[in-house]
Amino acid sequence: MAATLLKTNSVTVAAQDDAASVAGLPSPGFVAVQVTGTFSATITFEASVDGTNYVAFNMTPSNSGTDASTATAAGAFTKATGAYSAFRARCSTYSSGSPVVTIRYAAQ
């Protein structure tokens, strides 16, 4: 059995545009994002084909079947990656608190 490639990154958000990201993904797989802490901020999920230009990426929250491209409260989110080569969970607006954002990629 082949080994599964895992990439993980975590950041404690202290300002707008702080981001947890994974890049250089060689194949389709799955990405998961967990946001913890008490905060007033918006975390935006984004994906990139070229690793430079990012677009909004809908993810499925663990407590709902309705996809979302942002999180404004603590939670966990997952989604298949398709052929994107990079993902990030970026703080697009920040007011207060210290959200911890962890992103993890696992190859299929």
C-alpha positions as CSV (number, residue, x, y, z in Angstrom):
1,M,0.0,0.0,0.0
2,A,1.3,3.4,-1.0
3,A,2.0,6.0,1.7
4,T,-0.6,8.8,2.0
5,L,0.9,12.3,1.5
6,L,-0.1,14.7,4.3
7,K,0.5,18.4,4.6
8,T,-0.5,20.5,7.6
9,N,-0.2,24.1,8.5
10,S,-1.6,26.1,11.5
11,V,-1.6,29.8,12.3
12,T,-3.0,31.9,15.2
13,V,-4.7,34.9,13.5
14,A,-3.7,38.3,14.8
15,A,-4.5,40.4,11.8
16,Q,-6.4,40.6,8.5
17,D,-4.8,38.4,5.7
18,D,-3.1,36.0,8.1
19,A,-3.6,32.6,6.6
20,A,-2.9,28.9,7.1
21,S,-2.0,27.3,3.7
22,V,-0.8,24.2,2.0
23,A,0.8,24.2,-1.5
24,G,2.6,22.0,-4.0
25,L,-0.2,19.4,-3.9
26,P,0.7,16.6,-6.4
27,S,-2.7,15.0,-6.9
28,P,-6.4,15.2,-6.0
29,G,-7.2,14.5,-2.4
30,F,-9.0,16.0,0.5
31,V,-8.6,19.2,2.4
32,A,-9.8,19.9,5.9
33,V,-9.9,23.2,7.9
34,Q,-10.5,23.6,11.6
35,V,-11.1,27.0,13.2
36,T,-11.0,27.2,17.0
37,G,-11.1,29.9,19.6
38,T,-13.2,32.9,20.4
39,F,-13.1,35.7,17.8
40,S,-14.8,38.3,15.7
41,A,-13.4,37.6,12.2
42,T,-14.2,36.0,8.8
43,I,-12.1,33.1,7.6
44,T,-12.3,32.7,3.8
45,F,-11.5,29.4,2.2
46,E,-9.5,29.7,-1.1
47,A,-8.0,27.5,-3.7
48,S,-5.4,28.1,-6.5
49,V,-4.4,26.3,-9.7
50,D,-1.1,28.1,-10.0
51,G,-0.3,28.7,-6.3
52,T,-0.5,32.5,-6.8
53,N,-4.0,33.5,-7.8
54,Y,-6.6,32.3,-5.3
55,V,-10.4,32.0,-5.7
56,A,-13.2,31.3,-3.2
57,F,-13.6,27.6,-2.5
58,N,-16.7,26.1,-1.0
59,M,-16.2,23.6,1.9
60,T,-18.7,21.5,3.8
61,P,-19.1,22.2,7.5
62,S,-19.1,19.2,9.8
63,N,-22.5,20.3,11.3
64,S,-24.3,21.0,8.0
65,G,-24.7,19.8,4.4
66,T,-24.7,23.3,3.0
67,D,-21.3,24.4,1.6
68,A,-19.8,27.7,2.6
69,S,-16.8,29.7,1.5
70,T,-16.3,31.5,4.8
71,A,-16.5,30.8,8.5
72,T,-17.4,33.3,11.2
73,A,-17.4,30.9,14.1
74,A,-15.4,27.9,15.3
75,G,-15.9,24.8,13.3
76,A,-14.5,22.1,11.0
77,F,-14.9,21.9,7.2
78,T,-13.9,19.4,4.5
79,K,-13.9,19.0,0.7
80,A,-12.4,17.0,-2.1
81,T,-9.6,19.1,-3.8
82,G,-10.0,18.3,-7.5
83,A,-7.0,19.4,-9.4
84,Y,-6.1,22.5,-7.4
85,S,-2.5,22.8,-6.3
86,A,-2.8,25.0,-3.3
87,F,-5.3,25.9,-0.6
88,R,-5.5,28.5,2.2
89,A,-7.9,29.6,4.9
90,R,-7.3,33.4,5.1
91,C,-8.6,35.9,7.5
92,S,-10.5,38.3,5.2
93,T,-11.9,40.5,8.0
94,Y,-10.6,40.8,11.6
95,S,-12.0,42.7,14.6
96,S,-10.8,40.8,17.7
97,G,-9.8,37.6,19.3
98,S,-7.3,34.9,18.4
99,P,-8.8,32.3,16.1
100,V,-6.5,29.3,15.4
101,V,-6.8,28.1,11.8
102,T,-5.4,24.6,10.9
103,I,-5.5,23.3,7.4
104,R,-4.6,19.7,6.4
105,Y,-4.3,18.0,3.0
106,A,-4.4,14.3,2.4
107,A,-3.7,12.7,-1.0
108,Q,-6.2,10.0,-2.3
